[in-house]
Amino acid sequence: MTSTINLEGKTLSSTIAKLNAPLTQAFDPRSSSLSPITIIPTPTPTYNTQAQRLADFETLTAALEYAAVGNAGYNFYDAKGNLRSVLSYQALRQNARISAERLSGLGLAYGDRVAVIADTTPEFVELFFACRYAGLIPFAMPVPVNLGSHAIYVQQLRGMLEGGQASAALANVDYIGFLREAAEGSQGLRWVGTPEELGKLSPLNIPLQANHPDETAYLQFTSGSTRTPRGVIITERALMSNLRGIVRNGLGIRPGDRCASWLPFYHDMGLVGMVMAPMVAQVSVDYLATRDFAIRPLQWLRLISRNRATVAFSQPFGLKLCTLRVRDSDLEDLDLSSWRAAGVGAEMIRPETLRNFAEKFAPAGFDAKAFLPCYGLAESTLAVTFSQIGQGFQSLRVDASTLVDRKVAVRLQAEGRKYSEFVNCGRPLPEHTVKIVDENGMELPDLRVGSVLVHGSSIMTGYFNNPEDTQKTLQPGNWLDTGDLGFLFEGDLYVTGRRTDVIIVNGRNIRAQDIEELAEQQPEVRTREASAFGITDAGDVTTIVLVIECRLTSITDRQSLTGRLQRLVYMAFGVNCLVELVPPHTLPRTSSGKLSRFAARQGFIQRTTLTDQLSAESGDN
Amino acid sequence: MASDYTDTLQRLCHHLKQFTGPDVEITPQTDLINQLAIDSVKLLNLIMEVEDEFDISVPLNALADVQTVHELANLIHQIKSAK
């Protein structure tokens, strides 16, 4: 094993552990001594020594310069709940500036992109800020999470390196092998290495320039896509506007707040919401790696309980994992009463998920009023709407058949009718507007279901080097088409579903197009002869269905194709899928010859007579 | 060391039984993805059980090269030996 970090704790002496410790600790006075005595680190405090400023900065580095004066910061915990490393904002500033001088020595131009595989580590955060200090544009790349995903993961990395036109790329020792493979033969990359290797380069002694609010702060890749990754361009101005909205209006951050997070740093909710937002408000954060949360969700709740965290976000799926996997006997040691903002977002929120969680954790002091549903997307930096803090979640029950047939949300009048219940995601942040439009772009009144469009100060500039997708997504007047469906009621947004181009399984957004492209890479499958979509059953379990028009006649050949496709989809996305082979010309096409996923889904449902088992979802288009 | 591996394999197969019917035989060549249909959620459960059973920590980067029962048993064995 190349990884030593994962074996720490039980096996390595403190001296070896120190050698393997993050770079940051070299600057940490608490661990700078070479004595072999184990030094137990102390987490950064909840109450800061400096006056709190809520994101009233022009740029991210300006915010860090201020936060570095206080004593808050980031704390990283291991799978067993032990504090592994502490990165105060002060140390972050210092380390990031030194790394920025080293990055400057690589001969990159101002605004060049730097790709970093984003494991939950201090090094990632340092590199991210180092890029900003050096005037470079960082983007986070995911860690591999699926069994047998080696080849496809490397392909994903390559897609992002090319899509973001990266000039340098970094990964820690666990992932550098994948990164080097992905970088092979690259024309644009000038440097690939680990943070340790970067640390051996000599810093270029030039003054670091301040960033301008109009320059690009970072790129955010929106899905683990295979061939056509899309990097969202976010400027410093858009970022700071969104962060201001989040910490002031969304969360009402105040002294005494502390965050706890397991969200991946390569996801917008993890990076913007739980790395940047706390820093721009000088709040301390306790981190658990996503992997460690996923395996033992209890550790996250323990962190909240032990450190008296007040703000912690999750996708609904994460809450489900907690409800399912935490044993009742574990509840006795938990005290979740400090948790005042339990943010929920990033995918459709089902009321049942929240109710089940609240019921399960009420004995541990969880207050259902802490639920804070919100809505957002990477294309609008992160957040668009927040519900009222401290009010818990509100929902609306609407008649299911009217919703599907007429795309109108009619509030349930009589008991006994089949209904759909939607969670209130609240109101847009200041400087943002949400509207609902029909297929022709005409604005719809309250309770009419249509496409959710967003306008405002945190909207992306576009997709990096992808004018075609930018034009499709950013409509005239700079209205962002979110790809989501929903309705407004009394100023609040209710999201009713995704359009059929995105499938959400176990909390992950998977683009239908990516699955279809995987299929089309097979020699037996022609372009435009594969259609992928999701079907959700009454138990809220989503299955991916891949329908292929297939000319193969031999059973062995057909089985070989089906098995291979299931395997590829699993390796790329970590989910099982149902493959249906149909005769040519079965899949419905639009007049322009494009496949209609919505119609393909309808056809599949009819063929398999699943209609009754599926939950009512409002009109996809 | 060979007997350690056999022991690891046996204990692992015991945990893998939950993913199959009683009549399915699990061999070292059994494919975790295609034959046992271990999706990402089942995988988390399996990793937790494996970590508890063998008292190890399984790094994510290593799972990217695991497809069969033998490869997983081998990985567990390697991590244990490195301790």
Contacts between the chains, C-beta under 8 A, distances in Angstrom:
chain1	res1	chain2	res2	distance
A	1	B	59	6.6
A	1	B	62	6.7
A	1	B	78	6.5
A	1	B	79	6.2
A	1	B	82	5.6
A	2	B	61	7.7
A	3	B	59	4.4
A	3	B	61	6.8
A	3	B	62	7.7
A	6	B	57	4.5
A	6	B	58	7.8
A	6	B	59	4.5
A	7	B	56	7.9
A	7	B	57	6.3
A	7	B	79	7.4
A	7	B	82	6.7
A	7	B	83	6.7
A	10	B	55	7.8
A	10	B	83	7.3
A	11	B	82	8.0
A	11	B	83	5.0
A	79	B	57	6.3
A	143	B	60	5.9
A	143	B	61	7.4
A	144	B	60	6.3
A	144	B	61	6.3
A	144	B	63	7.4
A	144	B	64	4.3
A	145	B	40	7.0
A	145	B	60	6.1
A	145	B	63	7.8
A	146	B	40	6.7
A	146	B	43	7.8
A	146	B	63	7.4
A	146	B	64	7.3
A	147	B	32	5.7
A	147	B	33	5.9
A	147	B	38	6.7
A	147	B	43	6.2
A	147	B	63	5.5
A	147	B	64	7.7
A	147	B	66	5.5
A	147	B	67	6.5
A	148	B	32	7.6
A	148	B	33	6.0
A	148	B	63	7.9
A	148	B	64	7.0
A	148	B	65	7.3
A	148	B	66	6.1
A	148	B	67	3.9
A	149	B	63	7.8
A	149	B	64	4.9
A	150	B	64	4.3
A	150	B	65	5.2
A	153	B	64	5.8
A	174	B	59	6.3
A	174	B	60	7.7
A	174	B	61	4.5
A	175	B	61	5.8
A	177	B	61	7.9
A	178	B	61	7.3
A	178	B	64	7.4
A	291	B	60	5.3
A	294	B	44	5.0
A	295	B	44	5.4
A	295	B	47	5.5
A	295	B	48	4.8
A	295	B	51	7.1
A	296	B	48	6.4
A	321	B	44	7.9
A	506	B	39	7.8
A	506	B	40	6.0
A	506	B	41	6.1
A	563	B	34	5.8
A	566	B	33	7.8
A	566	B	34	6.6
A	567	B	33	5.7
A	567	B	34	5.7
A	570	B	33	4.8
A	570	B	39	7.4
A	571	B	33	7.3
A	574	B	39	6.7
A	574	B	40	3.8
A	574	B	43	7.5
A	575	B	39	5.7
A	575	B	40	6.5
A	576	B	37	5.7
A	576	B	39	5.0
